[in-house]
């Protein structure tokens, strides 16, 4: 039986860590930390629940069913599962997240070094996506190229930033903003929820399992075990980075104005501590974080669409990479306006799918439980998407009356009620059939 060495397992964990650590994950914690102020630690603990715990559970759920979203959606039926998978891959991949990695890394990490112009953006995006293409075309070497080469450099840069923030803060934390003063843990949970990394985990699961199988590890239970090991290593790394960045944000109130975003906080901190050299450090962190995420997304899309449709992995990678490069240079704002409602609409479905998938093996007929709960999540996802897109009023009376609706979690209680009803009905029907 082929197995991975401890060094390769660690590299696999590093690769998984790098896939998740995108620009948004670096920018969210400083912003939340700034608002949390003296309540930074309870806020950070809440953030870790949804920004680290939820993606970890997603990878575990995927590992238990074989590593792909299609296996997780199997109880829903072939067509509904395929449609959901296509929407997730397109939304988190070429239609939004992947082009954004280039644009965000350019605006935060590169503009301060070379200035802002369409020529600079074009040149940067050509080089950026050429590297993405070269790495994504060799999925069997992702552990070597990302886990053993790129991630250590990223960890070193993030480590310098994080250790400096912990040991040499620019000032003490100030008073928390009202929402973070009244319910810091809840606010942290909501901020972590907004990272939407559970969607990313649904996409990255297949990248991780493919990287393992490309090392000639074929036994399903061994692949599952290594996937869980990688998820745990990545979760520990992400947690440490998030805590350091929370500390950075909470102690940087003297450097930025009220309401500053994460990018502004990071830029102010590195300028304060490292001078002009800090801009280069920030550029390295943001660019490498975005690059590894883009490689993972493109590789995942290549694996999925080449398996489901009559196209090769290389063809998908080439087409999607060229498309992403074009989108990153023009029309991104309009795509964001279209894509964000889709992401918001998909997230309730993703969370419900993952939570149910963790226990589907223990259900006699998982389809009887998953289908009604997913229908509720779908209904509320569509409503949330329409509200985000501006096609529905945000303050609809009956929606506002639902618990947690103001935090974008109005679907949660109805989904739990439907889960309880579905379990009760299935148990009653099962009892009658058993007695018969």
C-alpha positions in Angstrom: 0.0 0.0 0.0 1.5 3.3 -1.1 1.7 6.0 1.6 3.0 9.6 2.0 6.0 10.5 4.0 5.6 12.9 6.9 7.4 15.6 4.8 4.8 15.1 2.0 1.9 15.1 4.5 3.2 18.4 5.9 3.6 19.8 2.3 0.1 18.7 1.5 -1.1 20.6 4.6 0.9 23.7 3.5 -0.6 23.4 0.0 -4.2 23.3 1.5 -3.3 26.3 3.8 -2.1 28.3 0.8 -5.2 27.4 -1.3 -7.5 29.0 1.4 -5.3 32.0 2.3 -6.5 34.5 -0.3 -6.5 38.3 -0.2 -9.9 38.4 1.4 -8.7 36.2 4.2 -5.9 38.6 4.9 -8.0 41.7 4.8 -11.0 40.6 6.8 -9.3 40.0 10.2 -7.5 43.4 10.5 -10.8 45.2 9.7 -12.7 43.2 12.3 -9.9 43.6 14.8 -9.9 47.3 14.4 -13.7 47.5 15.2 -13.4 44.9 18.0 -10.7 46.9 19.9 -10.5 45.7 23.5 -12.9 42.8 22.7 -10.6 41.4 20.0 -10.1 38.0 21.5 -13.8 37.0 21.9 -14.4 38.4 18.4 -11.5 36.4 17.0 -12.8 33.2 18.7 -16.1 33.7 16.9 -14.3 34.4 13.7 -12.4 31.1 13.9 -15.6 29.2 14.3 -16.9 30.0 10.8 -13.7 31.1 9.0 -11.7 28.0 10.1 -14.2 25.5 11.6 -16.7 25.6 8.7 -14.1 25.0 5.9 -12.5 22.3 8.0 -15.8 20.5 8.4 -16.4 20.9 4.7 -13.2 19.2 3.8 -13.9 16.4 6.3 -17.4 15.9 4.8 -15.9 15.8 1.3 -13.2 13.3 2.5 -15.8 11.0 4.0 -17.8 10.8 0.7 -14.8 10.5 -1.7 -13.5 14.1 -2.1 -15.9 15.8 -4.5 -19.0 17.9 -4.4 -20.8 15.4 -6.7 -20.5 12.6 -4.1 -21.8 15.0 -1.4 -24.8 16.0 -3.5 -25.6 12.4 -4.6 -28.7 12.1 -2.3 -30.2 15.1 -4.2 -30.2 13.3 -7.5 -27.9 13.5 -10.5 -29.3 16.6 -12.2 -29.9 18.8 -9.1 -26.5 17.8 -7.8 -24.8 18.6 -11.1 -26.5 22.0 -11.4 -25.5 23.0 -7.9 -21.9 21.9 -8.5 -21.7 23.8 -11.8 -23.0 27.0 -10.1 -20.5 26.6 -7.2 -17.6 26.1 -9.6 -18.4 28.9 -11.9 -19.2 31.4 -9.1 -16.2 30.7 -7.0 -14.0 30.3 -10.1 -13.9 32.1 -13.4 -17.0 34.3 -12.9 -15.8 36.0 -9.8 -13.2 34.8 -7.4 -10.3 33.9 -9.7 -10.3 37.2 -11.7 -10.6 39.1 -8.4 -7.4 37.5 -7.1 -5.4 39.3 -9.8 -7.2 42.6 -9.4 -7.0 42.6 -5.6 -3.3 41.6 -5.5 -2.6 44.3 -8.1 -4.4 47.1 -6.3 -3.2 46.2 -2.8 0.3 44.9 -3.4 1.5 46.3 -6.8 0.0 49.7 -7.3 2.1 51.3 -4.5 5.3 50.0 -6.3 4.6 50.7 -10.0 1.7 53.1 -10.0 -1.8 52.6 -11.4 -2.5 52.4 -15.1 -4.2 50.1 -17.6 -0.9 49.2 -19.1 0.5 48.2 -15.6 -2.6 46.1 -14.9 -2.4 44.4 -18.3 1.3 43.6 -17.9 0.8 42.4 -14.3 -2.3 40.2 -15.2 -0.4 38.6 -18.2 2.5 37.6 -15.9 0.2 36.6 -13.1 -2.0 34.3 -15.1 1.0 32.9 -17.0 2.3 31.7 -13.7 -1.2 30.4 -12.7 -1.4 28.6 -16.0 2.0 27.0 -15.7 1.2 25.7 -12.2 -2.3 24.6 -12.9 -1.3 22.6 -16.0 0.7 20.3 -13.7 -1.7 19.3 -11.0 0.4 16.3 -10.1 3.1 18.7 -8.9 1.0 21.0 -6.8 2.3 19.5 -3.6 5.9 20.2 -4.8 5.3 23.6 -6.4 2.9 25.1 -3.8 3.4 23.0 -0.7 7.2 22.8 -0.8 8.2 26.1 -2.6 5.6 28.9 -2.6 3.9 28.2 0.7 7.1 28.4 2.8 7.9 31.8 1.3 4.3 32.9 2.0 4.5 31.6 5.5 7.8 33.5 6.1 6.3 36.8 4.9 3.1 36.3 6.8 5.1 35.2 9.8 7.2 38.3 9.8 4.1 40.4 9.6 2.2 38.5 12.3 5.1 38.3 14.8 5.8 42.0 14.4 2.1 42.7 15.0 2.1 40.6 18.2 5.4 41.8 19.7 5.6 45.4 18.4 2.0 46.7 18.3 1.7 50.4 17.3 -0.6 51.1 20.3 -3.1 49.6 22.7 -6.6 48.4 21.6 -9.2 51.1 21.9 -12.9 50.8 22.8 -14.9 48.4 20.7 -17.5 49.6 18.2 -21.1 49.2 19.5 -21.9 45.9 17.8 -18.6 44.4 18.9 -19.1 45.7 22.5 -22.5 44.1 22.9 -22.0 40.7 21.2 -18.3 40.3 20.2 -18.5 36.5 19.6 -21.6 36.8 17.4 -20.0 39.6 15.4 -16.9 37.4 15.0 -19.0 34.5 13.8 -20.7 36.7 11.2 -17.4 38.2 9.9 -16.0 34.7 9.5 -19.3 33.6 7.8 -18.8 36.4 5.2 -15.4 35.0 4.1 -17.5 32.3 2.3 -14.7 29.8 2.6 -17.1 26.9 2.8 -17.7 27.5 -0.9 -14.0 27.5 -1.5 -13.7 24.2 0.5 -16.3 22.6 -1.7 -14.1 23.4 -4.7 -10.7 22.6 -3.1 -11.7 19.2 -1.9 -11.1 17.7 -5.3 -7.7 19.4 -5.7 -6.5 17.9 -2.4 -7.7 14.4 -3.2 -6.2 14.6 -6.7 -2.9 15.7 -5.4 -2.9 12.7 -3.0 -3.8 10.3 -5.8 -1.2 11.7 -8.1 1.3 10.4 -5.5 0.1 6.9 -6.3 -2.1 6.7 -3.1 -5.3 5.0 -4.3 -6.9 3.4 -1.3 -10.0 5.5 -0.5 -9.6 5.3 3.3 -6.0 6.4 3.1 -6.9 9.3 0.8 -9.6 10.3 3.3 -7.1 10.1 6.2 -4.5 12.3 4.4 -7.2 14.8 3.4 -8.2 15.2 7.1 -4.6 15.6 8.1 -4.1 18.3 5.5 -7.3 20.0 6.6 -6.1 20.1 10.2 -2.7 21.4 9.3 -4.3 24.1 7.2 -6.8 25.0 10.0 -4.0 25.4 12.5 -2.0 27.7 10.1 -5.1 29.8 9.2 -6.0 30.2 12.9 -2.6 31.5 13.8 -2.6 33.9 10.9 -6.0 35.2 11.7 -5.2 35.7 15.4 -2.1 37.7 14.5 -4.0 39.8 12.0 -6.7 40.5 14.5 -4.1 41.7 16.9 -2.6 43.9 14.1 -6.0 45.5 13.4 -7.0 46.0 17.0 -3.7 47.8 17.8 -3.6 50.0 14.7 -6.3 52.5 15.5 -3.7 55.3 15.8 -2.5 54.7 12.2 -5.8 54.8 10.3 -9.1 56.6 10.4 -12.4 55.2 11.7 -13.9 52.7 9.2 -10.6 51.9 7.4 -10.7 48.7 5.5 -8.3 45.8 5.9 -6.1 46.8 3.0 -5.7 50.3 4.4 -4.9 48.9 7.8 -2.2 46.6 6.5 -0.6 49.2 4.3 -0.5 51.7 7.2 1.0 49.1 9.6 3.8 47.9 7.2 4.6 51.5 6.4 4.8 52.3 10.1 7.0 49.4 11.0 9.0 48.7 7.9 9.0 52.0 6.0 9.1 51.8 2.2 10.4 48.2 2.4 7.0 47.4 4.0 5.3 47.9 0.6 7.5 45.1 -0.8 6.6 42.8 2.1 2.9 43.5 1.6 3.2 42.9 -2.1 4.8 39.5 -1.5 2.2 38.4 1.0 -0.9 39.5 -1.0 0.5 38.3 -4.4 1.5 34.9 -3.2 -1.8 34.5 -1.3 -3.8 35.4 -4.3 -1.7 33.3 -6.7 -2.0 30.1 -4.8 -5.8 30.6 -4.4 -6.1 31.2 -8.2 -4.1 28.0 -9.0 -6.3 26.0 -6.7 -9.5 27.4 -8.3 -8.4 26.9 -11.9 -7.1 23.4 -11.1 -10.4 22.5 -9.4 -12.5 23.7 -12.3 -10.3 21.8 -14.7 -10.8 18.6 -12.7 -14.5 19.0 -12.4 -15.5 20.1 -16.0 -13.1 17.5 -17.6 -14.8 14.8 -15.6 -18.4 15.9 -16.3 -18.1 17.0 -19.9 -16.2 15.9 -23.0 -13.3 18.3 -22.7 -9.7 17.7 -21.4 -8.3 19.1 -18.2 -5.7 21.1 -20.1 -8.4 22.6 -22.4 -10.5 23.8 -19.4 -7.4 25.3 -17.7 -6.4 27.2 -20.8 -9.9 28.5 -21.5 -10.6 29.5 -17.9 -7.2 31.1 -17.4 -7.5 33.3 -20.6 -11.1 34.2 -19.6 -10.0 35.2 -16.1 -7.1 37.3 -17.5 -9.5 39.2 -19.7 -12.1 39.7 -17.0 -9.5 41.0 -14.6 -8.7 43.8 -17.1 -12.2 44.9 -18.0 -15.8 44.5 -16.9 -15.0 43.2 -13.4 -17.3 45.7 -11.7 -20.3 44.5 -13.6 -19.4 40.8 -13.0 -19.1 41.5 -9.3 -22.5 43.0 -9.3 -23.8 39.8 -10.9 -21.7 37.4 -9.0 -22.1 38.6 -5.4 -25.8 37.8 -5.3 -25.1 34.4 -6.7 -22.5 33.8 -4.0 -24.9 35.0 -1.3 -27.6 32.8 -2.7 -25.4 29.7 -2.8 -24.0 30.0 0.7 -27.0 28.7 2.6 -27.1 25.7 0.2 -23.4 25.1 0.8 -23.6 25.2 4.6 -26.7 23.0 4.7 -25.1 20.5 2.3 -21.9 20.3 4.4 -23.7 19.9 7.7 -26.0 17.2 6.3 -23.2 15.5 4.5 -21.3 15.0 7.7 -24.0 12.7 9.0 -25.5 11.3 5.7 -23.7 8.0 6.3 -25.7 7.5 9.5 -29.0 8.0 7.7 -31.0 5.1 6.3 -32.4 7.2 3.5 -30.4 10.5 3.3 -32.4 11.7 0.3 -35.5 12.0 2.5 -33.7 14.4 4.9 -31.5 16.3 2.5 -34.0 17.2 -0.2 -36.5 19.1 2.0 -33.8 20.9 4.0 -32.0 21.8 0.8 -35.2 23.1 -0.7 -35.7 25.5 2.3 -32.0 26.6 2.0 -32.6 27.1 -1.8 -35.7 29.2 -1.2 -33.9 31.5 1.3 -30.8 31.6 -0.8 -32.8 32.9 -3.8 -34.4 35.5 -1.6 -31.1 36.6 -0.2 -29.6 36.8 -3.7 -32.6 38.9 -4.9 -32.3 41.2 -1.9 -28.5 41.6 -2.5 -29.1 42.3 -6.2 -31.7 44.9 -5.3 -34.7 43.1 -6.8 -36.4 42.7 -3.4 -36.8 45.1 -0.5 -34.3 44.4 2.3 -36.8 45.1 5.1 -39.6 42.7 4.2 -41.7 42.4 7.4 -42.0 38.6 7.6 -38.3 38.1 6.7 -37.2 40.6 9.2 -39.2 38.8 11.9 -37.0 35.7 11.5 -34.2 35.1 14.0 -30.8 36.3 12.8 -32.3 37.8 9.6 -30.5 41.1 10.0 -27.2 39.1 10.0 -28.0 37.3 6.8 -28.9 34.1 8.6 -32.7 34.2 8.3 -32.6 30.8 6.6 -31.1 29.0 9.6 -34.1 28.5 11.9 -36.5 27.5 9.1 -33.9 25.0 7.8 -33.5 23.5 11.3 -37.3 23.3 11.7 -37.5 21.5 8.3 -34.6 19.1 9.4 -36.5 18.2 12.6 -39.7 17.6 10.6 -38.0 15.5 8.0 -36.3 13.4 10.6 -39.6 12.9 12.5 -41.5 12.0 9.3 -38.8 9.6 8.1 -38.7 7.9 11.5 -42.5 7.5 11.6 -42.5 6.1 8.1 -39.6 3.8 8.8 -41.4 2.5 12.0 -44.5 1.7 10.0 -42.5 -0.1 7.3 -40.6 -2.0 10.0 -43.8 -3.1 11.7 -45.3 -4.1 8.5 
